Amino acid sequence: MTGIAWIFMGVAWTIIIGAAVLAMKKIVKNS
């Protein structure tokens, strides 16, 4: 894979993980 592909993968994972963390925080606050 090229460096650009790795960068895009890293950004995608960061967004996915960040969204998951935010969702968990919202669920915890609502409970």
C-alpha positions in Angstrom: 0.0 0.0 0.0 1.1 3.6 -0.6 1.7 6.1 2.1 -1.4 8.0 1.1 -3.6 4.9 1.5 -2.2 4.4 5.0 -3.0 8.1 5.9 -6.6 7.7 4.7 -6.9 4.5 6.7 -5.6 6.3 9.8 -8.0 9.2 9.3 -11.0 6.8 8.8 -10.1 4.8 11.9 -9.7 8.0 13.9 -13.2 9.2 12.8 -14.8 5.8 13.5 -13.2 5.4 17.0 -14.0 9.1 17.8 -17.6 8.6 16.8 -17.9 5.4 18.9 -16.4 7.2 21.9 -18.9 10.1 21.6 -21.8 7.6 21.2 -20.7 5.8 24.4 -20.4 9.0 26.3 -23.9 10.0 25.2 -25.3 6.6 26.2 -23.6 6.9 29.6 -25.0 10.4 30.2 -28.6 9.3 29.2 -28.5 6.3 31.5 
